[in-house]
Amino acid sequence: MGGITSSVIGFILYGPMRPGSQWWWILIVGAIEGLICYFLFKWWIIKFNIKTPGRGEDNEEALAFAAEVGDVRLDAPEKSLQSKALAIIEGLGGKENVMDLDSCMSRLRVELLDGAKANDALLKSTECSAIVRPGKNTIQIIYGLKVGEIRKAVERELKEENRVAWKYISKIYV
């Protein structure tokens, strides 16, 4: 067809809207390629007994392999978000020790009144990847992409004591 992009817009611009392009060949060749790929992969999976999740009676084996590759623990039940948030707050030294709470793409960033009160062992039990201490009273707990919902759960628990509101007031007046 030509053009820079291989998208629906590129197909329309360089296909039916372009005089003399014979764009219908793309539909025919695409359908044939789709059928070839489908039957080739189906044959490959059956012929070599490739383990795919949900196929056959040995589904647990396929899930265990997926867990191993994806670094997921199937044996440990997922803690509820609220209990995880309470454990994080306790691991940070309690509600009164948390001054500032924020997150980036993968890390929960926390400013503490006293960094020595933070309990790394308790924080590691909340299924974090790692703990980083860039400063004396600063701690970063790495959770990955689920950090946003973890931060919201921790903020909910802190709001019960009005800690989040106090955080913003203290920044304005101090």
C-alpha positions in Angstrom: 0.0 0.0 0.0 2.8 2.4 0.8 2.7 5.0 3.5 4.5 5.2 6.8 2.0 3.7 9.2 0.4 0.3 9.1 -2.9 1.2 10.7 -6.5 1.5 9.7 -6.0 5.2 8.9 -3.0 4.4 6.7 -4.9 1.7 5.0 -7.8 4.1 4.3 -5.5 6.9 3.1 -3.3 4.7 0.9 -6.0 2.1 0.0 -9.5 3.0 -1.0 -8.9 6.7 -1.2 -6.0 6.4 -3.6 -7.0 5.8 -7.2 -5.8 2.6 -8.8 -4.3 1.1 -5.6 -6.0 -2.4 -5.7 -6.4 -2.2 -2.0 -8.7 -5.4 -1.9 -5.6 -7.5 -2.2 -4.6 -6.5 1.4 -7.9 -8.0 2.6 -7.4 -11.2 0.7 -3.8 -11.7 1.7 -4.6 -10.7 5.3 -7.3 -13.3 5.6 -5.1 -16.0 4.1 -2.2 -15.1 6.4 -4.6 -15.2 9.4 -5.8 -18.7 8.6 -2.3 -20.0 8.0 -1.1 -18.6 11.4 -4.1 -20.0 13.2 -3.8 -23.5 11.8 0.1 -23.5 12.1 0.0 -22.5 15.8 -2.8 -24.9 16.5 -0.9 -27.8 14.9 2.3 -26.7 16.7 0.7 -26.6 20.2 -1.0 -30.0 19.7 2.0 -31.8 18.0 4.6 -30.7 20.6 2.1 -30.7 23.5 2.9 -27.1 24.4 1.6 -26.2 27.8 -0.8 -23.3 27.6 -2.9 -22.1 30.6 -6.4 -23.6 30.5 -5.6 -26.5 28.2 -5.7 -30.0 29.4 -5.9 -31.6 32.9 -2.4 -30.4 33.9 -3.5 -26.8 34.2 -1.6 -26.4 37.5 1.6 -27.2 35.8 1.1 -24.5 33.2 0.1 -22.0 35.9 3.2 -22.9 37.9 5.4 -22.3 34.9 3.6 -19.0 34.3 4.1 -18.1 37.9 7.8 -19.0 37.7 8.4 -17.0 34.6 6.3 -14.0 35.8 7.8 -14.1 39.4 4.4 -14.6 41.0 3.8 -16.6 44.2 0.8 -18.9 43.8 1.2 -20.6 47.2 0.9 -17.4 49.3 -2.6 -15.9 49.4 -2.9 -12.3 48.5 -3.3 -10.1 51.6 -6.2 -7.7 51.5 -5.3 -4.2 50.6 -6.5 -2.8 54.0 -4.4 -5.3 56.0 -1.4 -4.6 53.7 -1.9 -0.8 54.3 -2.0 -1.3 58.1 1.1 -3.4 58.0 2.9 -0.8 55.9 1.9 2.0 58.4 3.1 -0.2 61.3 6.3 -0.9 59.4 6.9 2.8 58.9 6.8 3.4 62.7 3.1 4.1 63.1 0.7 6.9 61.9 2.4 9.6 63.9 5.8 8.8 62.3 4.5 9.4 58.7 5.1 13.0 57.5 4.6 12.8 53.8 3.4 10.0 51.5 3.7 10.0 47.7 4.3 7.5 44.9 5.8 7.4 41.5 5.5 4.7 38.8 6.7 1.9 41.0 7.7 3.3 44.4 5.9 4.4 47.6 7.9 7.4 48.7 7.6 8.3 52.4 9.1 11.0 54.6 9.3 10.0 58.3 9.8 12.0 61.5 12.3 9.3 62.7 13.7 7.0 60.0 15.1 4.7 62.7 11.5 3.6 63.7 10.9 2.0 60.3 10.9 -1.8 60.4 12.4 -3.2 57.2 11.4 -6.8 58.0 7.8 -5.9 58.5 7.8 -3.8 55.3 9.3 -6.7 53.3 6.4 -8.9 54.5 4.0 -6.7 52.6 5.3 -8.2 49.3 7.5 -5.4 48.2 10.3 -5.9 45.7 12.9 -3.8 47.6 13.4 -1.0 50.1 15.6 2.0 49.4 16.7 4.5 51.9 18.0 7.6 50.0 18.1 9.7 53.2 18.0 9.5 57.0 14.3 10.0 57.3 13.3 9.0 53.7 12.3 5.6 52.6 11.1 4.2 49.3 9.3 0.9 49.1 9.2 -0.6 45.6 5.9 -2.4 44.8 5.8 -2.1 41.0 2.8 -1.0 39.0 0.3 -1.7 41.8 1.8 1.1 44.0 -1.0 3.5 43.1 -3.7 1.4 44.7 -1.4 0.6 47.7 -0.8 4.4 48.2 -4.5 5.1 48.2 -5.2 2.3 50.7 -2.4 3.7 53.0 -3.8 7.2 52.6 -7.3 5.9 53.6 -5.9 4.4 56.8 -4.0 7.6 57.5 -7.0 9.8 57.0 -8.8 8.2 59.8 -6.4 10.1 62.1 -6.5 13.1 59.7 -2.8 12.6 59.0 -3.1 13.4 55.3 -4.8 16.7 55.9 -2.3 17.5 58.6 0.5 16.8 56.1 -0.7 19.5 53.8 -1.4 22.0 56.5 2.1 21.5 58.0 3.7 22.1 54.6 1.8 25.4 54.2 2.4 26.9 57.7 5.8 25.5 58.6 
